[in-house]
Each structure stands twice: as structure tokens, then as C-alpha cells.
Amino acid sequence: MIRSELIQKIADENPHLTQRHVERIVNTVFEEIIEALAKGDRVELRGFGAFSVKSRDARTGRNPRTGEAVEVEDKKVPFFKTGKLLRDRLNGKS
């Protein structure tokens, strides 16, 4: 499912909201998650999961085309840990 399909599904299930309002809400939710992660905060959505930022150390990697060694700088990457409710639902437990 892509963002536009998510917006359409939410709009279909909530006829009192226009698609434009739903789009604004979805975009705001995503922007708030991104802003929180950019500040280094953790975003927890109970039952669904938690978004956080992890640091990756610098390392020596390889150029897949040439096999040449390249230095990869340290960086921060987004991380998502699923919540118990989501894991259970995916595994048919509830």
C-alpha cells in the first residue's frame, strides 16, 4: 500500500472527512514522526511499534562494481521495532 492508497482507504471509511482533510492529517502525522526522529526522540505507537534512531559506526565497505575498498562514514538510520499487538496479528494470534 502506498501513501495515496492509505489516504483513499481512510477517506472511504470516514465519509465525514474529505480526502483533502485526510491527506493533510496523514502528512502531518508523518511529518511529526520525522521531526521527532530528527531531534533524536523515540516515537511510540502502542500496539503498533516504536520508531527510533540508531547510529551506525564508520566502517570499510566495498564498491560492488569494482570490489575496491571504500570508507563508509558513521551515520544515523531510522529503526522500527514492531509492537506485540502487530506481531501477534501478523502471526494469526488475535
Order of alpha helices (4+ residues) and beta strands (2+ residues): alpha-alpha-beta-beta-beta-beta-beta-alpha
